Amino acid sequence: MEKIRVRQLKNGVEINGKVFREGENVKIKDIDVMGRIKEEIILKGTVRFGVYNDIENWPDTYHLGWYIEVNSEKRYTLVDAVVFNLILF
């Protein structure tokens, strides 16, 4: 597995050389409940930092960190999206 490089920036974060800023809009590929990438579905989301429940939807599993908010019920952990090449540049 590739080593993940993360560096905190002012109002942002750098992951594997890619910089993301709070409030930045991104396009992301969707994944299904089995974790398979749905290449044909492209979602629009916003990079955020805070407490969130990601798409696994366990009611008691919250995270603190960087995520992509697609809507009030769909959020992706930012580092996961980068590592699995879900973000379209």
Contact map, one row per residue, 1 for C-alpha under 8 A:
11100000000000000000000000000000000000000000000000000000000000000000000000000000000000000
11110000000000000000000000000000000000000000000000000000000000000000000000000000000000000
11111000000000000000000000000000000000000000000000000000000000000000000000000000000000000
01111100000000110000000000000000000000000000000000000000000000000000000000000000001000000
00111110000001111000000000000000000000000000000000000000000000000000000000000000000000000
00011111000011110000000000000000000000000000000000000000000000000000000000000000000000000
00001111100011100000000000000000000000000000000000000000000000000000000000000000000000000
00000111110111000000000000000000000000000000000000000000000000000000000000000000000000000
00000011111111000000000000000000000000000000000000000000000000000000000000000000000000000
00000001111110000000000000000000000000000000000000000000000000000000000000000000000000000
00000000111110000000110000000000000000000000000000000000000000000000000000000000000000000
00000001111111000011110000000000000000000000000000000000000000000000000000000000000000000
00000111111111100011100000000000000000000000000000000000000000000000000000000000000000000
00001111100111111111000000000000000000000000000000000000000000000000000000000000000000000
00011110000011111111000000000000000000000000000000000000000000000000000000000010010000000
00011100000001111100000000000000000000000000000000000000000000000000000000000000000000000
00001000000001111110000000000000000000000000000000000000000000000000000000000000000000000
00000000000001111111000000000000000000000000000000000000000000000000000000000000000000000
00000000000111101111100000000000000000000000000000000000000000000000000000000000000000000
00000000000111100111110100000000000000000000001000000000000000000000000000000000000000000
00000000001110000011111100000000000000000000001000000000000000000000000000000000000000000
00000000001100000001111100000000000000000000011110000000000000000000000000000000000000000
00000000000000000000111110000000000000000000011100000000000000000000000000000000000000000
00000000000000000001111111000000000000000000011000000000000000000000000000000000000000000
00000000000000000000001111100000000000000001111000000000000000000000000000000000000000000
00000000000000000000000111110000000000000001111000000000000000000000000000000000000000110
00000000000000000000000011111000000000000111100000000000000000000000000000000000000000111
00000000000000000000000001111100000000000111100000000000000000000000000000000000100001110
00000000000000000000000000111110000011111110000000000000000000000000000000000000000001110
00000000000000000000000000011111000011101110000000000000000000000000000000000000000001000
00000000000000000000000000001111111111000000000000000000000000000000000000000000000000000
00000000000000000000000000000111111111000000000000000000000000000000000000000000000000000
00000000000000000000000000000011111100000000000000000001000000000000000000000000000000000
00000000000000000000000000000011111100000000000000000000000000000000000000000000000000000
00000000000000000000000000000011111110000000000000000000000000000000000000000000000000000
00000000000000000000000000000011111111000000000000000000000000000000000000000000000000000
00000000000000000000000000001111001111100000000000000000000000000000000000000000000001000
00000000000000000000000000001111000111111000000000000000000000000000000000000000000000000
00000000000000000000000000001100000011111100000000000000000000000000000000000000000000000
00000000000000000000000000001000000001111100000000000000000000000000000000000000000000000
00000000000000000000000000001100000001111110000000000000000000000000000000000000000000000
00000000000000000000000000111100000000111111000000000000000000000000000000000000000000000
00000000000000000000000000111100000000001111100000000000000000000000010000000000000000000
00000000000000000000000011110000000000000111110000000000000000000000010000000000000000000
00000000000000000000000011110000000000000011111000000000000000000001111000000000000000000
00000000000000000000011111000000000000000001111100000000000000000001110000000000000000000
00000000000000000001111111000000000000000000111110000000000000000111100000000100000000000
00000000000000000000011000000000000000000000011111000000000000000111100000000000000000000
00000000000000000000010000000000000000000000001111100000000000011110000000000000000000000
00000000000000000000000000000000000000000000000111110000000000111110000000000000000000000
00000000000000000000000000000000000000000000000011111000000001111000000000000000000000000
00000000000000000000000000000000000000000000000001111100000001111010000000100000000000000
00000000000000000000000000000000000000000000000000111111111011100000000000100000000000000
00000000000000000000000000000000000000000000000000011111100001100000000001111000000000000
00000000000000000000000000000000000000000000000000001111100000000000000011110000000000000
00000000000000000000000000000000100000000000000000001111110000000000000000000000000000000
00000000000000000000000000000000000000000000000000001111111010000000000000000000000000000
00000000000000000000000000000000000000000000000000001001111110000000000000000000000000000
00000000000000000000000000000000000000000000000000001000111111000000000000000000000000000
00000000000000000000000000000000000000000000000000000000011111000000000000000000000000000
00000000000000000000000000000000000000000000000000001000111111100000000000000000000000000
00000000000000000000000000000000000000000000000000111100001111110000000000000000000000000
00000000000000000000000000000000000000000000000001111100000011111000000000000000000000000
00000000000000000000000000000000000000000000000011110000000001111100000000000000000000000
00000000000000000000000000000000000000000000000011110000000000111110000000001000000000000
00000000000000000000000000000000000000000000001111000000000000011111000000001110000000000
00000000000000000000000000000000000000000000001111010000000000001111100000111110000000000
00000000000000000000000000000000000000000000111100000000000000000111110000111100000000000
00000000000000000000000000000000000000000000111100000000000000000011111101110000000000000
00000000000000000000000000000000000000000011110000000000000000000001111111110000000000000
00000000000000000000000000000000000000000000100000000000000000000000111111100000000000000
00000000000000000000000000000000000000000000000000000000000000000000111111100000000000000
00000000000000000000000000000000000000000000000000000010000000000000011111100000000000000
00000000000000000000000000000000000000000000000000000110000000000000111111110000000000000
00000000000000000000000000000000000000000000000000011110000000000011111111111000000000000
00000000000000000000000000000000000000000000000000000110000000000011110001111101100000000
00000000000000000000000000000000000000000000000000000100000000001111000000111111100000000
00000000000000000000000000000000000000000000001000000000000000000111000000011111110000000
00000000000000100000000000000000000000000000000000000000000000000110000000001111111000000
00000000000000000000000000000000000000000000000000000000000000000000000000011111111100000
00000000000000000000000000010000000000000000000000000000000000000000000000011111111111100
00000000000000100000000000000000000000000000000000000000000000000000000000000111111111100
00010000000000000000000000000000000000000000000000000000000000000000000000000011111111000
00000000000000000000000000000000000000000000000000000000000000000000000000000001111111000
00000000000000000000000000000000000000000000000000000000000000000000000000000000111111110
00000000000000000000000000011100000010000000000000000000000000000000000000000000111111110
00000000000000000000000001111000000000000000000000000000000000000000000000000000110011111
00000000000000000000000001111000000000000000000000000000000000000000000000000000000011111
00000000000000000000000000100000000000000000000000000000000000000000000000000000000000111
